[in-house]
């Protein structure tokens, strides 16, 4: 059985407020001009584009590093 976790569950409001200038992952994408409503939308964002946006608006140099930290925080929650 596969458990899927959404970006909203991993990138909690607490995480977003701590590491970014945004209140939520939805606000993060919206402010960057990314229309992400499906997995296909998410997959269509070029790595260079999202990495540049992350580097300019968060404490992370890349999207992968931001997601890794968010996932680590998610796993450690009680």
PDB file of N, CA, C and O in Angstrom:
ATOM      1  N   UNK A   1       0.842  -1.190   0.000  1.00  0.00           N
ATOM      2  CA  UNK A   1       0.000   0.000   0.000  1.00  0.00           C
ATOM      3  C   UNK A   1       0.886   1.253   0.000  1.00  0.00           C
ATOM      4  O   UNK A   1       1.819   1.371   0.794  1.00  0.00           O
ATOM      5  N   UNK A   2       0.580   2.156  -0.883  1.00  0.00           N
ATOM      6  CA  UNK A   2       1.398   3.358  -1.029  1.00  0.00           C
ATOM      7  C   UNK A   2       0.760   4.530  -0.301  1.00  0.00           C
ATOM      8  O   UNK A   2      -0.420   4.833  -0.480  1.00  0.00           O
ATOM      9  N   UNK A   3       1.566   5.174   0.517  1.00  0.00           N
ATOM     10  CA  UNK A   3       1.097   6.389   1.188  1.00  0.00           C
ATOM     11  C   UNK A   3       1.617   7.589   0.413  1.00  0.00           C
ATOM     12  O   UNK A   3       2.820   7.710   0.182  1.00  0.00           O
ATOM     13  N   UNK A   4       0.724   8.467   0.015  1.00  0.00           N
ATOM     14  CA  UNK A   4       1.167   9.680  -0.656  1.00  0.00           C
ATOM     15  C   UNK A   4       0.976  10.861   0.287  1.00  0.00           C
ATOM     16  O   UNK A   4      -0.013  10.953   1.014  1.00  0.00           O
ATOM     17  N   UNK A   5       1.932  11.740   0.251  1.00  0.00           N
ATOM     18  CA  UNK A   5       1.901  12.932   1.086  1.00  0.00           C
ATOM     19  C   UNK A   5       1.944  14.127   0.155  1.00  0.00           C
ATOM     20  O   UNK A   5       2.754  14.171  -0.771  1.00  0.00           O
ATOM     21  N   UNK A   6       1.082  15.087   0.395  1.00  0.00           N
ATOM     22  CA  UNK A   6       1.037  16.266  -0.475  1.00  0.00           C
ATOM     23  C   UNK A   6       2.125  17.264  -0.092  1.00  0.00           C
ATOM     24  O   UNK A   6       2.668  17.223   1.012  1.00  0.00           O
ATOM     25  N   UNK A   7       2.427  18.151  -1.019  1.00  0.00           N
ATOM     26  CA  UNK A   7       3.377  19.224  -0.723  1.00  0.00           C
ATOM     27  C   UNK A   7       2.892  20.071   0.449  1.00  0.00           C
ATOM     28  O   UNK A   7       3.693  20.533   1.262  1.00  0.00           O
ATOM     29  N   UNK A   8       1.579  20.272   0.533  1.00  0.00           N
ATOM     30  CA  UNK A   8       1.020  21.063   1.626  1.00  0.00           C
ATOM     31  C   UNK A   8       1.248  20.398   2.974  1.00  0.00           C
ATOM     32  O   UNK A   8       1.417  21.078   3.987  1.00  0.00           O
ATOM     33  N   UNK A   9       1.253  19.071   2.988  1.00  0.00           N
ATOM     34  CA  UNK A   9       1.502  18.348   4.238  1.00  0.00           C
ATOM     35  C   UNK A   9       2.971  18.404   4.633  1.00  0.00           C
ATOM     36  O   UNK A   9       3.299  18.480   5.818  1.00  0.00           O
ATOM     37  N   UNK A  10       3.850  18.367   3.645  1.00  0.00           N
ATOM     38  CA  UNK A  10       5.288  18.421   3.930  1.00  0.00           C
ATOM     39  C   UNK A  10       5.727  19.851   4.229  1.00  0.00           C
ATOM     40  O   UNK A  10       6.426  20.105   5.210  1.00  0.00           O
ATOM     41  N   UNK A  11       5.309  20.777   3.373  1.00  0.00           N
ATOM     42  CA  UNK A  11       5.675  22.195   3.534  1.00  0.00           C
ATOM     43  C   UNK A  11       4.583  22.881   4.347  1.00  0.00           C
ATOM     44  O   UNK A  11       3.778  23.650   3.820  1.00  0.00           O
ATOM     45  N   UNK A  12       4.577  22.585   5.632  1.00  0.00           N
ATOM     46  CA  UNK A  12       3.555  23.128   6.525  1.00  0.00           C
ATOM     47  C   UNK A  12       3.668  24.644   6.639  1.00  0.00           C
ATOM     48  O   UNK A  12       4.716  25.212   6.331  1.00  0.00           O
ATOM     49  N   UNK A  13       2.605  25.297   7.077  1.00  0.00           N
ATOM     50  CA  UNK A  13       2.701  26.742   7.314  1.00  0.00           C
ATOM     51  C   UNK A  13       3.843  27.093   8.275  1.00  0.00           C
ATOM     52  O   UNK A  13       4.509  28.112   8.099  1.00  0.00           O
ATOM     53  N   UNK A  14       4.067  26.261   9.279  1.00  0.00           N
ATOM     54  CA  UNK A  14       5.158  26.514  10.234  1.00  0.00           C
ATOM     55  C   UNK A  14       6.505  26.466   9.521  1.00  0.00           C
ATOM     56  O   UNK A  14       7.360  27.326   9.738  1.00  0.00           O
ATOM     57  N   UNK A  15       6.690  25.468   8.677  1.00  0.00           N
ATOM     58  CA  UNK A  15       7.929  25.342   7.908  1.00  0.00           C
ATOM     59  C   UNK A  15       8.104  26.544   6.984  1.00  0.00           C
ATOM     60  O   UNK A  15       9.182  27.135   6.922  1.00  0.00           O
ATOM     61  N   UNK A  16       7.046  26.898   6.273  1.00  0.00           N
ATOM     62  CA  UNK A  16       7.130  28.001   5.320  1.00  0.00           C
ATOM     63  C   UNK A  16       7.461  29.310   6.016  1.00  0.00           C
ATOM     64  O   UNK A  16       8.265  30.092   5.510  1.00  0.00           O
ATOM     65  N   UNK A  17       6.851  29.562   7.174  1.00  0.00           N
ATOM     66  CA  UNK A  17       7.119  30.802   7.908  1.00  0.00           C
ATOM     67  C   UNK A  17       8.545  30.841   8.444  1.00  0.00           C
ATOM     68  O   UNK A  17       9.157  31.906   8.517  1.00  0.00           O
ATOM     69  N   UNK A  18       9.073  29.674   8.819  1.00  0.00           N
ATOM     70  CA  UNK A  18      10.413  29.603   9.386  1.00  0.00           C
ATOM     71  C   UNK A  18      11.501  29.800   8.329  1.00  0.00           C
ATOM     72  O   UNK A  18      12.505  30.465   8.584  1.00  0.00           O
ATOM     73  N   UNK A  19      11.301  29.226   7.154  1.00  0.00           N
ATOM     74  CA  UNK A  19      12.366  29.194   6.148  1.00  0.00           C
ATOM     75  C   UNK A  19      12.137  30.067   4.915  1.00  0.00           C
ATOM     76  O   UNK A  19      13.038  30.230   4.093  1.00  0.00           O
ATOM     77  N   UNK A  20      10.931  30.629   4.785  1.00  0.00           N
ATOM     78  CA  UNK A  20      10.637  31.436   3.597  1.00  0.00           C
ATOM     79  C   UNK A  20       9.924  32.715   4.014  1.00  0.00           C
ATOM     80  O   UNK A  20       9.669  32.938   5.197  1.00  0.00           O
ATOM     81  N   UNK A  21       9.605  33.553   3.029  1.00  0.00           N
ATOM     82  CA  UNK A  21       8.847  34.778   3.300  1.00  0.00           C
ATOM     83  C   UNK A  21       7.357  34.569   3.044  1.00  0.00           C
ATOM     84  O   UNK A  21       6.603  35.533   2.917  1.00  0.00           O
ATOM     85  N   UNK A  22       6.940  33.317   2.968  1.00  0.00           N
ATOM     86  CA  UNK A  22       5.554  32.995   2.631  1.00  0.00           C
ATOM     87  C   UNK A  22       4.851  32.264   3.765  1.00  0.00           C
ATOM     88  O   UNK A  22       5.486  31.626   4.604  1.00  0.00           O
ATOM     89  N   UNK A  23       3.526  32.370   3.770  1.00  0.00           N
ATOM     90  CA  UNK A  23       2.710  31.732   4.801  1.00  0.00           C
ATOM     91  C   UNK A  23       2.383  30.277   4.462  1.00  0.00           C
ATOM     92  O   UNK A  23       2.105  29.474   5.351  1.00  0.00           O
ATOM     93  N   UNK A  24       2.420  29.945   3.163  1.00  0.00           N
ATOM     94  CA  UNK A  24       2.035  28.595   2.739  1.00  0.00           C
ATOM     95  C   UNK A  24       2.725  28.250   1.427  1.00  0.00           C
ATOM     96  O   UNK A  24       3.240  29.124   0.730  1.00  0.00           O
ATOM     97  N   UNK A  25       2.725  26.953   1.101  1.00  0.00           N
ATOM     98  CA  UNK A  25       3.307  26.523  -0.169  1.00  0.00           C
ATOM     99  C   UNK A  25       2.491  27.071  -1.334  1.00  0.00           C
ATOM    100  O   UNK A  25       3.040  27.369  -2.394  1.00  0.00           O
ATOM    101  N   UNK A  26       1.181  27.202  -1.139  1.00  0.00           N
ATOM    102  CA  UNK A  26       0.331  27.765  -2.191  1.00  0.00           C
ATOM    103  C   UNK A  26       0.707  29.219  -2.467  1.00  0.00           C
ATOM    104  O   UNK A  26       0.784  29.636  -3.623  1.00  0.00           O
ATOM    105  N   UNK A  27       0.940  29.986  -1.408  1.00  0.00           N
ATOM    106  CA  UNK A  27       1.357  31.384  -1.565  1.00  0.00           C
ATOM    107  C   UNK A  27       2.723  31.465  -2.239  1.00  0.00           C
ATOM    108  O   UNK A  27       2.957  32.336  -3.076  1.00  0.00           O
ATOM    109  N   UNK A  28       3.612  30.564  -1.877  1.00  0.00           N
ATOM    110  CA  UNK A  28       4.943  30.486  -2.477  1.00  0.00           C
ATOM    111  C   UNK A  28       4.842  30.312  -3.994  1.00  0.00           C
ATOM    112  O   UNK A  28       5.456  31.061  -4.754  1.00  0.00           O
ATOM    113  N   UNK A  29       4.059  29.316  -4.426  1.00  0.00           N
ATOM    114  CA  UNK A  29       3.906  29.079  -5.863  1.00  0.00           C
ATOM    115  C   UNK A  29       3.204  30.249  -6.543  1.00  0.00           C
ATOM    116  O   UNK A  29       3.631  30.688  -7.611  1.00  0.00           O
ATOM    117  N   UNK A  30       2.156  30.747  -5.949  1.00  0.00           N
ATOM    118  CA  UNK A  30       1.387  31.835  -6.533  1.00  0.00           C
ATOM    119  C   UNK A  30       2.248  33.082  -6.725  1.00  0.00           C
ATOM    120  O   UNK A  30       2.217  33.706  -7.786  1.00  0.00           O
ATOM    121  N   UNK A  31       3.013  33.440  -5.699  1.00  0.00           N
ATOM    122  CA  UNK A  31       3.861  34.638  -5.772  1.00  0.00           C
ATOM    123  C   UNK A  31       4.934  34.499  -6.846  1.00  0.00           C
ATOM    124  O   UNK A  31       5.394  35.495  -7.403  1.00  0.00           O
ATOM    125  N   UNK A  32       5.326  33.275  -7.132  1.00  0.00           N
ATOM    126  CA  UNK A  32       6.337  33.042  -8.155  1.00  0.00           C
ATOM    127  C   UNK A  32       5.761  32.939  -9.555  1.00  0.00           C
ATOM    128  O   UNK A  32       6.493  32.757 -10.528  1.00  0.00           O
ATOM    129  N   UNK A  33       4.440  33.057  -9.649  1.00  0.00           N
ATOM    130  CA  UNK A  33       3.796  32.961 -10.950  1.00  0.00           C
ATOM    131  C   UNK A  33       3.609  31.536 -11.424  1.00  0.00           C
ATOM    132  O   UNK A  33       3.370  31.297 -12.608  1.00  0.00           O
ATOM    133  N   UNK A  34       3.716  30.578 -10.499  1.00  0.00           N
ATOM    134  CA  UNK A  34       3.538  29.173 -10.852  1.00  0.00           C
ATOM    135  C   UNK A  34       2.096  28.767 -10.570  1.00  0.00           C
ATOM    136  O   UNK A  34       1.610  28.929  -9.451  1.00  0.00           O
ATOM    137  N   UNK A  35       1.413  28.240 -11.581  1.00  0.00           N
ATOM    138  CA  UNK A  35       0.054  27.753 -11.403  1.00  0.00           C
ATOM    139  C   UNK A  35       0.145  26.244 -11.191  1.00  0.00           C
ATOM    140  O   UNK A  35       0.202  25.475 -12.151  1.00  0.00           O
ATOM    141  N   UNK A  36       0.158  25.829  -9.926  1.00  0.00           N
ATOM    142  CA  UNK A  36       0.346  24.417  -9.599  1.00  0.00           C
ATOM    143  C   UNK A  36      -0.930  23.872  -8.976  1.00  0.00           C
ATOM    144  O   UNK A  36      -1.203  24.073  -7.793  1.00  0.00           O
ATOM    145  N   UNK A  37      -1.709  23.174  -9.807  1.00  0.00           N
ATOM    146  CA  UNK A  37      -2.925  22.547  -9.299  1.00  0.00           C
ATOM    147  C   UNK A  37      -2.906  21.037  -9.505  1.00  0.00           C
ATOM    148  O   UNK A  37      -3.712  20.309  -8.925  1.00  0.00           O
ATOM    149  N   UNK A  38      -1.969  20.572 -10.342  1.00  0.00           N
ATOM    150  CA  UNK A  38      -1.848  19.130 -10.576  1.00  0.00           C
ATOM    151  C   UNK A  38      -0.380  18.731 -10.520  1.00  0.00           C
ATOM    152  O   UNK A  38       0.512  19.579 -10.536  1.00  0.00           O
ATOM    153  N   UNK A  39      -0.151  17.440 -10.454  1.00  0.00           N
ATOM    154  CA  UNK A  39       1.227  16.936 -10.473  1.00  0.00           C
ATOM    155  C   UNK A  39       1.911  17.301 -11.789  1.00  0.00           C
ATOM    156  O   UNK A  39       3.114  17.560 -11.826  1.00  0.00           O
ATOM    157  N   UNK A  40       1.132  17.317 -12.861  1.00  0.00           N
ATOM    158  CA  UNK A  40       1.682  17.685 -14.168  1.00  0.00           C
ATOM    159  C   UNK A  40       2.159  19.138 -14.169  1.00  0.00           C
ATOM    160  O   UNK A  40       3.210  19.450 -14.728  1.00  0.00           O
ATOM    161  N   UNK A  41       1.379  20.028 -13.538  1.00  0.00           N
ATOM    162  CA  UNK A  41       1.790  21.441 -13.422  1.00  0.00           C
ATOM    163  C   UNK A  41       3.131  21.535 -12.694  1.00  0.00           C
ATOM    164  O   UNK A  41       4.042  22.248 -13.117  1.00  0.00           O
ATOM    165  N   UNK A  42       3.224  20.810 -11.612  1.00  0.00           N
ATOM    166  CA  UNK A  42       4.444  20.807 -10.796  1.00  0.00           C
ATOM    167  C   UNK A  42       5.622  20.280 -11.617  1.00  0.00           C
ATOM    168  O   UNK A  42       6.694  20.886 -11.631  1.00  0.00           O
ATOM    169  N   UNK A  43       5.421  19.164 -12.293  1.00  0.00           N
ATOM    170  CA  UNK A  43       6.490  18.552 -13.086  1.00  0.00           C
ATOM    171  C   UNK A  43       6.931  19.427 -14.248  1.00  0.00           C
ATOM    172  O   UNK A  43       8.059  19.301 -14.724  1.00  0.00           O
ATOM    173  N   UNK A  44       6.060  20.311 -14.708  1.00  0.00           N
ATOM    174  CA  UNK A  44       6.363  21.150 -15.865  1.00  0.00           C
ATOM    175  C   UNK A  44       7.258  22.344 -15.523  1.00  0.00           C
ATOM    176  O   UNK A  44       7.764  23.005 -16.430  1.00  0.00           O
ATOM    177  N   UNK A  45       7.461  22.629 -14.251  1.00  0.00           N
ATOM    178  CA  UNK A  45       8.309  23.763 -13.852  1.00  0.00           C
ATOM    179  C   UNK A  45       9.769  23.388 -14.100  1.00  0.00           C
ATOM    180  O   UNK A  45      10.247  22.396 -13.550  1.00  0.00           O
ATOM    181  N   UNK A  46      10.481  24.158 -14.915  1.00  0.00           N
ATOM    182  CA  UNK A  46      11.897  23.852 -15.158  1.00  0.00           C
ATOM    183  C   UNK A  46      12.716  23.969 -13.864  1.00  0.00           C
ATOM    184  O   UNK A  46      12.509  24.886 -13.070  1.00  0.00           O
ATOM    185  N   UNK A  47      13.639  23.034 -13.667  1.00  0.00           N
ATOM    186  CA  UNK A  47      14.477  23.037 -12.466  1.00  0.00           C
ATOM    187  C   UNK A  47      15.198  24.375 -12.281  1.00  0.00           C
ATOM    188  O   UNK A  47      15.252  24.916 -11.176  1.00  0.00           O
ATOM    189  N   UNK A  48      15.741  24.892 -13.361  1.00  0.00           N
ATOM    190  CA  UNK A  48      16.485  26.155 -13.273  1.00  0.00           C
ATOM    191  C   UNK A  48      15.579  27.284 -12.768  1.00  0.00           C
ATOM    192  O   UNK A  48      16.005  28.119 -11.970  1.00  0.00           O
ATOM    193  N   UNK A  49      14.351  27.303 -13.231  1.00  0.00           N
ATOM    194  CA  UNK A  49      13.394  28.342 -12.835  1.00  0.00           C
ATOM    195  C   UNK A  49      13.038  28.239 -11.353  1.00  0.00           C
ATOM    196  O   UNK A  49      13.085  29.237 -10.633  1.00  0.00           O
ATOM    197  N   UNK A  50      12.683  27.039 -10.895  1.00  0.00           N
ATOM    198  CA  UNK A  50      12.283  26.876  -9.498  1.00  0.00           C
ATOM    199  C   UNK A  50      13.494  27.057  -8.580  1.00  0.00           C
ATOM    200  O   UNK A  50      13.358  27.615  -7.491  1.00  0.00           O
ATOM    201  N   UNK A  51      14.665  26.598  -8.998  1.00  0.00           N
ATOM    202  CA  UNK A  51      15.853  26.757  -8.158  1.00  0.00           C
ATOM    203  C   UNK A  51      16.222  28.226  -7.986  1.00  0.00           C
ATOM    204  O   UNK A  51      16.608  28.648  -6.896  1.00  0.00           O
ATOM    205  N   UNK A  52      16.107  28.994  -9.043  1.00  0.00           N
ATOM    206  CA  UNK A  52      16.394  30.425  -8.965  1.00  0.00           C
ATOM    207  C   UNK A  52      15.402  31.113  -8.028  1.00  0.00           C
ATOM    208  O   UNK A  52      15.783  31.950  -7.210  1.00  0.00           O
ATOM    209  N   UNK A  53      14.137  30.752  -8.157  1.00  0.00           N
ATOM    210  CA  UNK A  53      13.095  31.327  -7.304  1.00  0.00           C
ATOM    211  C   UNK A  53      13.327  30.961  -5.834  1.00  0.00           C
ATOM    212  O   UNK A  53      13.204  31.812  -4.953  1.00  0.00           O
ATOM    213  N   UNK A  54      13.657  29.711  -5.578  1.00  0.00           N
ATOM    214  CA  UNK A  54      13.934  29.260  -4.206  1.00  0.00           C
ATOM    215  C   UNK A  54      15.134  30.024  -3.637  1.00  0.00           C
ATOM    216  O   UNK A  54      15.087  30.501  -2.503  1.00  0.00           O
ATOM    217  N   UNK A  55      16.192  30.138  -4.415  1.00  0.00           N
ATOM    218  CA  UNK A  55      17.398  30.818  -3.943  1.00  0.00           C
ATOM    219  C   UNK A  55      17.119  32.281  -3.591  1.00  0.00           C
ATOM    220  O   UNK A  55      17.731  32.828  -2.674  1.00  0.00           O
ATOM    221  N   UNK A  56      16.198  32.908  -4.317  1.00  0.00           N
ATOM    222  CA  UNK A  56      15.891  34.320  -4.093  1.00  0.00           C
ATOM    223  C   UNK A  56      14.862  34.577  -3.002  1.00  0.00           C
ATOM    224  O   UNK A  56      14.780  35.694  -2.490  1.00  0.00           O
ATOM    225  N   UNK A  57      14.071  33.564  -2.633  1.00  0.00           N
ATOM    226  CA  UNK A  57      12.954  33.824  -1.715  1.00  0.00           C
ATOM    227  C   UNK A  57      12.945  32.955  -0.459  1.00  0.00           C
ATOM    228  O   UNK A  57      12.048  33.078   0.375  1.00  0.00           O
ATOM    229  N   UNK A  58      13.940  32.076  -0.321  1.00  0.00           N
ATOM    230  CA  UNK A  58      13.977  31.196   0.848  1.00  0.00           C
ATOM    231  C   UNK A  58      15.388  31.135   1.416  1.00  0.00           C
ATOM    232  O   UNK A  58      16.300  31.792   0.914  1.00  0.00           O
ATOM    233  N   UNK A  59      15.557  30.340   2.469  1.00  0.00           N
ATOM    234  CA  UNK A  59      16.877  30.117   3.058  1.00  0.00           C
ATOM    235  C   UNK A  59      17.629  28.986   2.363  1.00  0.00           C
ATOM    236  O   UNK A  59      18.684  28.570   2.841  1.00  0.00           O
ATOM    237  N   UNK A  60      17.112  28.486   1.254  1.00  0.00           N
ATOM    238  CA  UNK A  60      17.704  27.334   0.580  1.00  0.00           C
ATOM    239  C   UNK A  60      18.255  27.711  -0.790  1.00  0.00           C
ATOM    240  O   UNK A  60      17.723  28.595  -1.461  1.00  0.00           O
ATOM    241  N   UNK A  61      19.337  27.027  -1.202  1.00  0.00           N
ATOM    242  CA  UNK A  61      19.900  27.314  -2.528  1.00  0.00           C
ATOM    243  C   UNK A  61      19.154  26.629  -3.671  1.00  0.00           C
ATOM    244  O   UNK A  61      19.201  27.094  -4.809  1.00  0.00           O
ATOM    245  N   UNK A  62      18.459  25.512  -3.368  1.00  0.00           N
ATOM    246  CA  UNK A  62      17.742  24.784  -4.424  1.00  0.00           C
ATOM    247  C   UNK A  62      16.407  24.255  -3.898  1.00  0.00           C
ATOM    248  O   UNK A  62      16.191  24.133  -2.692  1.00  0.00           O
ATOM    249  N   UNK A  63      15.531  23.950  -4.837  1.00  0.00           N
ATOM    250  CA  UNK A  63      14.224  23.365  -4.521  1.00  0.00           C
ATOM    251  C   UNK A  63      14.408  22.007  -3.841  1.00  0.00           C
ATOM    252  O   UNK A  63      13.707  21.689  -2.880  1.00  0.00           O
ATOM    253  N   UNK A  64      15.354  21.208  -4.345  1.00  0.00           N
ATOM    254  CA  UNK A  64      15.587  19.885  -3.765  1.00  0.00           C
ATOM    255  C   UNK A  64      15.997  20.006  -2.298  1.00  0.00           C
ATOM    256  O   UNK A  64      15.528  19.235  -1.461  1.00  0.00           O
ATOM    257  N   UNK A  65      16.860  20.957  -1.981  1.00  0.00           N
ATOM    258  CA  UNK A  65      17.286  21.123  -0.590  1.00  0.00           C
ATOM    259  C   UNK A  65      16.131  21.594   0.293  1.00  0.00           C
ATOM    260  O   UNK A  65      16.014  21.180   1.446  1.00  0.00           O
ATOM    261  N   UNK A  66      15.285  22.456  -0.251  1.00  0.00           N
ATOM    262  CA  UNK A  66      14.113  22.900   0.502  1.00  0.00           C
ATOM    263  C   UNK A  66      13.187  21.715   0.785  1.00  0.00           C
ATOM    264  O   UNK A  66      12.724  21.540   1.912  1.00  0.00           O
ATOM    265  N   UNK A  67      12.921  20.908  -0.236  1.00  0.00           N
ATOM    266  CA  UNK A  67      12.042  19.751  -0.051  1.00  0.00           C
ATOM    267  C   UNK A  67      12.646  18.718   0.896  1.00  0.00           C
ATOM    268  O   UNK A  67      11.927  18.102   1.683  1.00  0.00           O
ATOM    269  N   UNK A  68      13.955  18.528   0.823  1.00  0.00           N
ATOM    270  CA  UNK A  68      14.616  17.572   1.714  1.00  0.00           C
ATOM    271  C   UNK A  68      14.459  18.003   3.162  1.00  0.00           C
ATOM    272  O   UNK A  68      14.149  17.180   4.023  1.00  0.00           O
ATOM    273  N   UNK A  69      14.669  19.276   3.437  1.00  0.00           N
ATOM    274  CA  UNK A  69      14.511  19.791   4.798  1.00  0.00           C
ATOM    275  C   UNK A  69      13.060  19.670   5.251  1.00  0.00           C
ATOM    276  O   UNK A  69      12.794  19.278   6.388  1.00  0.00           O
ATOM    277  N   UNK A  70      12.132  20.002   4.374  1.00  0.00           N
ATOM    278  CA  UNK A  70      10.713  19.903   4.726  1.00  0.00           C
ATOM    279  C   UNK A  70      10.333  18.452   5.017  1.00  0.00           C
ATOM    280  O   UNK A  70       9.599  18.177   5.966  1.00  0.00           O
ATOM    281  N   UNK A  71      10.835  17.526   4.199  1.00  0.00           N
ATOM    282  CA  UNK A  71      10.537  16.108   4.414  1.00  0.00           C
ATOM    283  C   UNK A  71      11.150  15.612   5.726  1.00  0.00           C
ATOM    284  O   UNK A  71      10.515  14.857   6.463  1.00  0.00           O
ATOM    285  N   UNK A  72      12.373  16.032   6.013  1.00  0.00           N
ATOM    286  CA  UNK A  72      13.004  15.651   7.285  1.00  0.00           C
ATOM    287  C   UNK A  72      12.175  16.147   8.461  1.00  0.00           C
ATOM    288  O   UNK A  72      11.954  15.412   9.424  1.00  0.00           O
ATOM    289  N   UNK A  73      11.721  17.382   8.384  1.00  0.00           N
ATOM    290  CA  UNK A  73      10.872  17.938   9.452  1.00  0.00           C
ATOM    291  C   UNK A  73       9.563  17.169   9.564  1.00  0.00           C
ATOM    292  O   UNK A  73       9.082  16.917  10.669  1.00  0.00           O
ATOM    293  N   UNK A  74       8.984  16.795   8.423  1.00  0.00           N
ATOM    294  CA  UNK A  74       7.728  16.064   8.401  1.00  0.00           C
ATOM    295  C   UNK A  74       7.900  14.706   9.093  1.00  0.00           C
ATOM    296  O   UNK A  74       7.069  14.305   9.908  1.00  0.00           O
ATOM    297  N   UNK A  75       8.973  14.017   8.762  1.00  0.00           N
ATOM    298  CA  UNK A  75       9.223  12.680   9.327  1.00  0.00           C
ATOM    299  C   UNK A  75       9.452  12.747  10.840  1.00  0.00           C
ATOM    300  O   UNK A  75       9.060  11.833  11.565  1.00  0.00           O
ATOM    301  N   UNK A  76      10.077  13.810  11.311  1.00  0.00           N
ATOM    302  CA  UNK A  76      10.412  13.944  12.739  1.00  0.00           C
ATOM    303  C   UNK A  76       9.242  14.378  13.601  1.00  0.00           C
ATOM    304  O   UNK A  76       9.326  14.323  14.828  1.00  0.00           O
ATOM    305  N   UNK A  77       8.145  14.810  12.977  1.00  0.00           N
ATOM    306  CA  UNK A  77       6.995  15.265  13.773  1.00  0.00           C
ATOM    307  C   UNK A  77       6.403  14.106  14.552  1.00  0.00           C
ATOM    308  O   UNK A  77       6.396  12.968  14.081  1.00  0.00           O
ATOM    309  N   UNK A  78       5.902  14.400  15.753  1.00  0.00           N
ATOM    310  CA  UNK A  78       5.296  13.326  16.554  1.00  0.00           C
ATOM    311  C   UNK A  78       4.001  12.815  15.948  1.00  0.00           C
ATOM    312  O   UNK A  78       3.373  11.914  16.503  1.00  0.00           O
TER     313      UNK A  78
END
